[in-house]
Amino acid sequence: METTTVVASGIVCGGCANAVKAAVSAVPGVSAVEVAVPEKRVTVTHDGRVSKAVIEETLKKAGFQPA
């Protein structure tokens, strides 16, 4: 398993965190998603099939802007 961390603007509350978790968790190969709201940080545990670009694109489609 690998871990990728992305900072994304727009994560301001628990509802945002839940939306991020739902969107990123749906990506094949993702096994865990943690969101730190104050830091706007998303930490994703995944297998080798998932790239940072895929995570960032998923965040964009969910309405958040990766830094």
C-alpha positions, 0 to 999 in steps of 0.5 A, spaced: 500 500 500 502 507 498 500 513 501 498 520 498 497 526 501 494 532 497 492 539 500 485 542 497 482 548 498 474 548 499 474 543 505 471 547 511 467 543 515 465 536 516 460 536 510 466 537 506 470 532 509 464 527 508 464 529 501 471 528 499 471 521 503 465 519 499 468 521 492 475 519 493 473 512 496 469 510 490 476 510 486 478 503 485 484 501 489 483 506 494 482 503 501 482 509 506 481 516 506 482 521 512 481 528 511 484 534 516 479 539 515 483 545 519 489 543 514 485 542 508 489 535 508 487 529 504 491 523 506 489 517 501 491 509 502 491 506 496 494 500 491 499 502 486 494 503 480 492 510 483 496 516 482 496 523 485 493 525 478 487 521 479 486 523 486 486 530 484 482 530 478 477 526 483 477 532 488 476 537 482 470 533 480 467 533 487 468 541 487 475 542 491 481 545 488 487 541 489 493 546 491 
